[in-house]
Amino acid sequence: MIKNIIHQQKEERDTLLSMPYVERLEDDVKAEWLNSSLIKLITGPRRAGKSVMALQLLQEQPFAYLNFDDDLLLKEFNEDDVVQALREVYGNFKYLLLDEIQNLAGWELWVNKLYRRGFNLVITGSNARLLSHELATSLTGRYLSMPVLPFSFRETLKYNKVSIPRSASAITPGDRGNILHLFDRYLHNGGFPETVLNPGILKNYLSSLFDSVLLKDILKRFRIRQTRQLYDLSNYLLVNYTNLYSCNQLKNDLNFNSVSTVQKFVSYLEEPYLFLNLTRYATKIKSQQKSPVKTYIIDNGFIKARSFELSPNSGRLLENAVFVELLRRNYRPRLDLFYHRTRNDKEVDFVLRKGHRVEQLIQVCQIVDNSRTLKREIDALTETAAELNCNDLLLITWDHEEIIEKAGRKIEIVPAWRWTMDN
């Protein structure tokens, strides 16, 4: 039975390998990963392209493939039988790809055993616990990790065969208009590969994906009985993306029994990379814990597919897109990515930290044509800069570009589309 399942999955693998994809890996990254004997871990939300990334990494290599999003494989799984069947079906292979490994109970022990036996492993998973708990505990120092998120704006341009200008002077007014048109579409539709390739399916596809994540990755995995409350919480966070909330507020608004239940459900929604939360920057952990939290969603397309807004707020969409781009640049909420409120209650959207030093402050505001709006954003940046001793100040806008000085500090104002294209 196991051998038949692996034969079927090999056919699926070969079909996937034959399809055209947007190339997401540079050759030097491929070489670095393939030359390492460490476990190669690819994580991210469902349908963001983890499996494709793994296939692009291995496409010219002899590799075997197991897909644990297959209920039949999970039902028939036996360690020894699987290893024997892999050798029978694939012969000698150099790499073993384990796809969506989090679906296999006790997977980390089996992976550890395979690693000790000399298997060169590439594994993918849609659960943040792969990094934060099981893998970090069982395989400390034995893996390389690569987060895969929905397409960046740069990648959508690449798919649409739009050449990326190397300098601002190379952009004609026509180029700029075309890029702004594509960025506006990206801002509203997000970057899930399937919806970038076929925008007409966006609402149905992402609505179904949202429900699938709630059902498969949360309700079934954690055996939650309060189904209605989980859906209410996810809808609340979706409507209030980029806004502040407290668990005590959610307890009262959504009729939860306790704050601890709210905290537990919020953490469940973070695990499959659906919602992510940003804490306030503070030098003391207790101050961070007592402050309200800002919530973001992993892709703007979910907002279009599931939100009740009649006309989406472009400013909030822009802030959410900037947050996700910061994740792509390997900034981690609670570790080196925060928001901040000054002593005078002025807010800066993003504080980027490197070690113990604040390296950059980022404010996001779609339109700054109004002098009062511009003053408000600049004052928040300069006041925060004085409190946190930071001189790298950035204001991301829709299409405004300028460098100004205030309170002895330089503030760079840059269009969002240009900033997102920077490597």
Residue pairs with C-beta under 8 A, 6 or more apart in sequence:
1 76
2 73
2 76
2 77
2 78
2 81
2 82
2 85
3 85
3 88
3 89
5 70
5 72
5 73
5 76
6 66
6 82
6 85
6 86
6 89
7 89
9 65
9 66
9 67
9 70
9 73
10 65
10 89
10 90
12 65
12 67
13 55
13 65
16 51
16 52
16 55
17 55
17 59
21 52
21 55
21 56
22 151
22 155
22 158
22 159
22 193
23 56
24 49
24 52
24 53
24 56
24 148
24 155
25 53
25 56
25 57
30 56
30 57
33 40
33 57
33 144
33 146
34 57
34 61
34 95
36 144
37 120
38 142
38 143
38 144
39 111
39 115
39 121
39 122
39 123
39 139
39 142
39 143
39 144
40 57
40 121
40 122
40 123
40 143
40 144
40 146
41 123
41 124
41 125
41 130
41 131
41 135
41 143
41 144
41 145
41 146
42 50
42 53
42 54
42 122
42 123
42 124
42 125
42 145
42 146
42 147
42 148
43 50
43 124
43 125
43 126
43 127
43 128
43 130
43 131
43 145
43 146
43 147
43 148
43 273
44 50
44 126
44 147
44 148
44 149
44 273
45 126
45 149
45 150
45 213
45 272
45 273
45 274
45 298
45 299
46 126
46 209
46 212
46 213
46 217
46 272
47 192
47 193
47 194
47 209
48 148
48 149
48 150
48 192
48 193
48 273
49 148
49 150
49 151
49 193
50 99
50 124
50 125
50 126
50 148
51 99
51 100
51 124
52 193
53 124
53 146
53 148
54 97
54 99
54 122
54 124
55 97
57 122
58 95
58 97
58 122
61 94
61 95
62 90
62 92
62 93
62 94
62 95
63 90
63 93
63 94
63 95
63 96
63 97
63 122
64 86
64 89
64 90
64 93
64 95
64 96
64 97
65 96
65 97
65 99
66 73
66 82
66 86
66 96
66 97
66 98
66 99
67 73
67 99
67 100
68 74
68 98
68 99
68 100
68 101
68 102
68 103
68 104
68 107
69 99
69 100
69 103
74 103
74 104
77 104
79 110
79 113
86 93
86 96
94 120
95 120
95 121
95 122
96 114
96 119
96 120
96 121
96 122
97 122
97 123
97 124
98 107
98 111
98 121
98 122
98 123
98 124
99 123
99 124
100 124
100 125
100 126
101 107
101 111
101 123
101 124
101 125
101 130
102 125
102 126
102 127
102 129
102 130
104 110
107 134
108 134
108 135
108 137
108 138
108 139
109 138
111 121
111 123
111 138
111 139
112 138
112 139
114 121
115 121
115 139
115 142
126 217
126 272
126 273
127 217
127 271
127 272
128 270
128 271
128 272
128 273
129 271
131 145
135 143
147 327
147 328
147 330
149 191
149 273
149 298
149 299
149 324
149 327
149 328
150 190
150 191
150 192
150 193
150 298
150 299
150 301
150 324
151 159
151 191
151 192
151 193
151 196
152 191
152 325
152 328
152 420
153 182
153 183
153 186
153 191
153 321
153 325
153 417
153 420
153 421
154 164
154 420
154 421
155 191
156 182
156 186
156 191
156 196
157 164
157 179
157 182
157 421
158 164
159 196
159 197
160 182
162 178
162 179
162 182
164 421
165 171
165 175
168 401
168 418
171 179
176 399
179 417
180 399
180 417
183 416
183 417
183 420
185 199
186 300
186 321
187 300
187 314
187 317
187 318
187 321
188 300
188 304
188 312
188 317
189 195
189 196
189 199
189 202
189 300
189 301
189 304
190 206
190 299
190 300
190 301
190 302
190 303
190 304
191 299
191 300
191 301
192 205
192 206
192 209
192 299
192 301
194 201
194 205
195 201
195 202
195 205
195 206
195 301
202 301
202 304
202 305
203 304
203 305
204 305
205 305
206 299
206 301
206 302
206 304
206 305
206 306
207 305
207 306
210 234
210 274
210 302
210 305
210 306
213 272
213 274
214 230
214 231
214 234
214 274
217 271
217 272
218 224
218 230
218 268
218 269
218 271
218 272
219 227
219 230
222 268
224 230
224 265
224 268
226 261
229 254
229 255
229 256
229 265
230 265
230 268
232 254
233 250
233 254
233 262
233 265
233 266
233 269
234 269
234 274
234 275
235 306
236 250
236 253
236 254
237 245
237 266
237 269
237 275
237 295
237 297
238 275
238 297
238 302
238 303
238 306
238 307
239 307
239 308
239 309
240 295
241 295
241 296
241 297
241 303
241 316
241 320
242 294
242 295
242 296
242 316
242 319
242 320
242 323
243 294
243 295
244 292
244 293
244 294
245 292
245 293
245 294
245 295
246 292
246 293
247 259
247 262
247 263
247 266
248 259
250 256
250 262
250 266
251 257
251 258
251 259
251 261
251 262
254 262
256 262
256 265
266 275
266 277
269 275
270 276
270 277
273 298
274 297
274 298
275 295
275 296
275 297
275 298
276 295
276 296
276 297
276 298
276 323
276 327
276 333
277 293
277 294
277 295
277 296
277 333
278 293
278 294
278 295
278 296
278 323
278 333
278 334
278 337
278 338
278 339
278 350
279 288
279 289
279 291
279 293
279 333
279 334
279 338
279 339
280 287
280 288
280 291
280 292
280 293
280 338
280 339
280 340
280 341
281 288
281 338
281 339
281 340
281 351
281 353
281 358
281 388
282 288
282 291
288 334
288 338
291 341
294 339
296 320
296 323
296 324
297 303
297 320
298 324
299 324
300 317
300 320
300 321
300 324
303 309
303 312
303 317
303 320
304 312
314 366
314 398
315 364
315 365
315 366
315 367
318 364
318 366
318 396
318 398
318 416
319 349
319 364
321 416
321 420
322 349
322 350
322 362
322 364
322 396
322 416
322 419
322 420
323 350
325 419
325 420
326 337
326 350
326 352
326 362
327 337
331 337
331 352
335 353
336 352
336 353
336 354
337 350
337 351
337 352
337 353
338 350
338 351
338 353
339 347
339 348
339 349
339 350
339 351
340 347
340 348
340 351
340 361
340 384
340 387
340 388
341 347
342 348
342 380
342 383
342 384
342 387
343 387
344 383
346 379
346 380
346 383
346 384
347 380
348 361
348 362
348 363
348 380
348 381
348 384
349 362
349 363
349 364
350 361
350 362
350 363
350 364
351 358
351 361
351 384
351 388
352 358
352 359
352 360
352 361
352 362
353 359
358 388
358 389
358 390
359 390
359 392
360 390
360 392
360 393
360 394
361 381
361 384
361 385
361 388
361 390
361 392
361 393
361 394
362 394
362 395
362 396
363 377
363 380
363 381
363 393
363 394
363 395
363 396
364 395
364 396
364 397
364 416
365 373
365 377
365 395
365 396
365 397
366 397
366 398
367 373
367 397
367 398
367 400
368 374
368 377
368 395
368 397
368 400
368 413
369 400
377 395
378 395
378 404
378 406
378 411
379 406
381 393
381 395
381 411
382 393
382 406
382 407
382 409
382 411
384 390
385 391
385 393
385 407
385 409
386 407
391 409
391 410
393 409
393 410
393 411
393 412
394 411
394 412
394 414
394 419
395 411
395 412
395 413
395 414
396 414
396 415
396 416
396 419
397 413
397 414
397 415
397 416
398 415
398 416
399 415
399 417
400 413
400 415
401 413
401 414
401 415
401 418
402 413
403 410
403 411
403 412
403 413
404 410
404 411
404 413
405 411
